[in-house]
Amino acid sequence: MPSLNATTSTTNKTLGHPLNAWYVAAWDHEVTKDSLFARTVANRPLTLYRTDEGRPVALADACWHRLAPLSQGHRVGPDEVQCPYHGLRFNSAGRCTYMPAQKTINPSAMVPSFPVVERHRFVWVWLGEPTQADTSLVPDMHQMDSPDWAGDGSTLAVEANYQLLLDNLMDLTHEEFVHSGSIGQTELSESDFEVTHDERTVTVSRWMLDIEPPPFWLKNMRDKFPGFHGRVDRWQIIRFEAPSTIRIDVGVAKAGTGAPEGDRSQGVNGYVMNTITPHTDRSCHYFWAFMRDYRLDSQLITTQLKDGVTNVFGEDDTMLAAQQRAIDANPDYEFYSLNIDAGGMWVRRLIERMLAAEAPAGTAS
């Protein structure tokens, strides 16, 4: 276990959001050819749509003329949007193609157009320096569209800074207290864990051996192995990828059958997929899914898992919103960190480095 022998404090309760990074703006099915989709990402209102060829586009949601929201307008032509106020039209590059009552188009008439990539069932947007928009930096969420995994997810609007949700996901000992009726158990806070990291990732690994399965995992074992009873080996391997994506490799297997050594054949394995997009400084969009590698053809299990995880995350949502309100009400109070916060502290450190790299020369991070 990481050795943080003394309780430490920090006034850095929440961090800003790097802009030279990929954030999910929407699920792929939310962005269409026929309509405009509004979404605020990192305090930047966007309008999203697809061209006639199906390519996703993200423009600033403010017309060049009088800043009317383009998302309230219409799709026109092969790749254009029309402002709802005075009818100006802009193509997918953000350049104005039509102005009412005049033949000459002002050459400065443009709105920002942001790099977009479609991957892992999501539409990702880059709000920072366009020349740095490297698609190889899109976080790995391959289980979302792999034929070896099945599942579904949703989006939560969380009234809390995105960093508080990252803290929540990097330390799952809170399950013992917040989710005691479903996935929580005392072994979570009693077990050792290991933290590793590099320049873009942080991994927290925890194994709980020879324990009673909590209700959620007992049901899943019985979905795959009808009539199962007995003790299990349980794992949680949390992998953060900067700036705000966390995949959690979770599951249980019959105790003593070799799961810690890599044999999970007598168990059930899931991936909790999480990517968090800042909305404002005090709210975020939480895109999540639960993917599994068993009974892939069962829509019933997919629906049951989605409903169950929705209830679990609803409990997190309530706690995080209350935490944000307490932070706002107590600006002079500090945060304190325990051993269990080691993974989250490394996440904060990586985000701080990204923010420092974006800071203008000569300014303090």
ZIRA-V292036 format. One record per residue. N is the residue number from 1. SS is DSSP state (H for helix, E for strand, - for the rest). PHI is phi in whole degrees, -180 to 180 (none if undefined). Layout:
# ZIRA-V292036
[[N SS PHI] [N SS PHI]]
This chain:
# ZIRA-V292036
[[1 - none] [2 - -58] [3 - -99] [4 - -111] [5 - -68] [6 - -113] [7 - -64] [8 E -114] [9 E -123] [10 E -153] [11 - -89] [12 - -83] [13 - -69] [14 - -138] [15 - -111] [16 - -71] [17 - -115] [18 - -60] [19 - -103] [20 - -83] [21 - -165] [22 E -92] [23 E -123] [24 E -72] [25 E -97] [26 E -170] [27 E -69] [28 H -60] [29 H -75] [30 H -81] [31 - -104] [32 - -126] [33 - -80] [34 - -95] [35 - -142] [36 - -109] [37 E -118] [38 E -98] [39 E -154] [40 E -94] [41 E -123] [42 - 51] [43 - 70] [44 E -108] [45 E -68] [46 E -124] [47 E -119] [48 E -119] [49 E -163] [50 E -116] [51 - -72] [52 - -59] [53 - -81] [54 - 95] [55 - -79] [56 E -74] [57 E -133] [58 E -130] [59 E -114] [60 E -61] [61 - -88] [62 - -157] [63 - -65] [64 - -58] [65 - -74] [66 - -133] [67 - 65] [68 - -64] [69 - -68] [70 H -64] [71 H -64] [72 H -93] [73 - -93] [74 E -138] [75 E -82] [76 E -139] [77 - 62] [78 - -71] [79 - -153] [80 E -112] [81 E -123] [82 E -116] [83 - -64] [84 - -75] [85 - -92] [86 - -127] [87 - 86] [88 - -60] [89 E -120] [90 E -132] [91 - -88] [92 - -67] [93 - -85] [94 - 90] [95 E -87] [96 E -70] [97 E -113] [98 E -157] [99 - -128] [100 - -71] [101 - 66] [102 - -156] [103 - -89] [104 - -89] [105 - -96] [106 - -58] [107 - -65] [108 - -87] [109 - -77] [110 E -144] [111 - -123] [112 - -59] [113 E -118] [114 E -109] [115 E -58] [116 E -135] [117 E -140] [118 E -108] [119 E -158] [120 - 58] [121 - 73] [122 E -124] [123 E -105] [124 E -103] [125 E -129] [126 E -117] [127 - -96] [128 - -87] [129 - -64] [130 H -59] [131 H -68] [132 H -98] [133 - -77] [134 - -88] [135 H -68] [136 H -70] [137 H -90] [138 - -62] [139 - -57] [140 - -76] [141 - -135] [142 H -64] [143 H -62] [144 H -63] [145 H -129] [146 - -87] [147 - -67] [148 - -87] [149 - -135] [150 E -133] [151 E 160] [152 E -155] [153 E -157] [154 E -161] [155 E -128] [156 E -111] [157 E -93] [158 E -102] [159 - -87] [160 - -158] [161 - -58] [162 H -59] [163 H -66] [164 H -66] [165 H -72] [166 H -62] [167 H -56] [168 H -59] [169 H -79] [170 H -79] [171 - -128] [172 H -91] [173 H -66] [174 H -63] [175 H -58] [176 H -59] [177 H -110] [178 H -82] [179 - -122] [180 - -64] [181 - -90] [182 - -134] [183 - -119] [184 - -85] [185 - -162] [186 - -63] [187 H -63] [188 H -61] [189 H -87] [190 H -91] [191 - -89] [192 - -77] [193 E -146] [194 E -126] [195 E -118] [196 E -128] [197 E -159] [198 - -138] [199 - -72] [200 - -129] [201 E -132] [202 E -136] [203 E -126] [204 E -117] [205 E -117] [206 E -139] [207 E -120] [208 E -123] [209 E -100] [210 E 56] [211 E -124] [212 E -75] [213 - -73] [214 - -68] [215 H -52] [216 H -58] [217 H -79] [218 H -63] [219 H -61] [220 H -68] [221 H -61] [222 H -74] [223 H -65] [224 H -92] [225 - -125] [226 - -52] [227 - 83] [228 - -58] [229 - -149] [230 - 122] [231 E -94] [232 E -136] [233 E -104] [234 E -118] [235 E -133] [236 E -140] [237 E -120] [238 E -99] [239 E -124] [240 E -92] [241 E -129] [242 - -61] [243 - -97] [244 - -161] [245 E -116] [246 E -135] [247 E -104] [248 E -119] [249 E -80] [250 E -130] [251 E 163] [252 E -140] [253 E -140] [254 E -52] [255 - -55] [256 - 80] [257 - -96] [258 - 104] [259 H -58] [260 H -62] [261 H -89] [262 - 115] [263 - -93] [264 - -107] [265 - -64] [266 - -103] [267 E -147] [268 E -124] [269 E -125] [270 E -131] [271 E -125] [272 E -89] [273 E -97] [274 E -136] [275 E -138] [276 E -114] [277 E -111] [278 E -57] [279 E -101] [280 E -123] [281 - -71] [282 - -128] [283 E -158] [284 E -152] [285 E -98] [286 E -108] [287 E -93] [288 E -143] [289 E -155] [290 E -117] [291 E -111] [292 E -133] [293 - -113] [294 - -137] [295 - 47] [296 - -64] [297 - -89] [298 - -93] [299 H -67] [300 H -60] [301 H -65] [302 H -57] [303 H -67] [304 H -63] [305 H -65] [306 H -61] [307 H -65] [308 H -64] [309 H -69] [310 H -58] [311 H -65] [312 H -62] [313 H -70] [314 H -62] [315 H -67] [316 H -63] [317 H -57] [318 H -61] [319 H -67] [320 H -66] [321 H -64] [322 H -65] [323 H -63] [324 H -63] [325 H -63] [326 H -67] [327 H -62] [328 H -65] [329 H -80] [330 - -130] [331 - -65] [332 - -91] [333 - -85] [334 - -98] [335 E -87] [336 E -123] [337 E -119] [338 - -114] [339 H -53] [340 H -65] [341 H -91] [342 H -58] [343 H -63] [344 H -64] [345 H -67] [346 H -68] [347 H -58] [348 H -60] [349 H -64] [350 H -66] [351 H -66] [352 H -59] [353 H -65] [354 H -64] [355 H -64] [356 H -64] [357 H -67] [358 H -89] [359 - -67] [360 - -57] [361 - -55] [362 - 89] [363 - -103] [364 - -82] [365 - -72]]
